[in-house]
């Protein structure tokens, strides 16, 4: 049984930082490319970052580039998203996604890939106040 569990969200003032974590019990973690997506109420889902299995390849959406950093620790089966210089427009539910058939790519971030068939968690809420 595979689980995806996100944590680390919260309420922060603009300019602040948060670090999200994602663990995936039951998943062969280092076989998977992983991604962070987010969705705000009434807004479309947005792919914001992805990383390949060995952590060498990373991609970012323009909206978060140079502010967010994705990383993974394959020994701990954990994915991270360090978020700095947070803005009110970063307010959203953040989801960790694992899809065996997707690779870290602009296409995956832009389309969501096989969203309904991917492993993903319940999300962690990030709220940034001005």
ZIWOQUI-V421381 format. One line per field, one symbol per residue. ss: DSSP state (a for helix, b for strand, c for the rest). phi: phi as a letter, one per 20 degrees, with the letter a starting at -180 (. if undefined). burial: I if it has 9 or more other C-alpha atoms within 8 Angstrom, else O. Layout:
# ZIWOQUI-V421381
ss->???
phi->???
burial->???
This chain:
# ZIWOQUI-V421381
ss->ccccbbbccbbbbccccbbbbbbcccccaaaccbbbbbbccccccbbbbbbccccccbbbcccccccbbbbbbccccbbbbbbccccaaacbbbbbbbcccccccaaaaaacccaaacbbcccbbbbbbc
phi->.ecccebofrdbfgnecbcecbdcgndfgeedfcbdcbbegmdffcedabbegenfecccfgfcgmddcebbcffdlcdcceddlfcgfefaedcecccfdddgaggfffdnlegfdeebeencedcdee
burial->OOIIIIIIIIOIIIOIIIIIIIIIIOOOIIOIIIIIIIIIOOOOIIIIIIIIIOIOOIIIIOOIOOIIOIIIOOOOIIIIIIIIIIIIOIIIIIIIIIIIOOIIOOOIIOOIOOOOOIIIIOIIIIIIIO
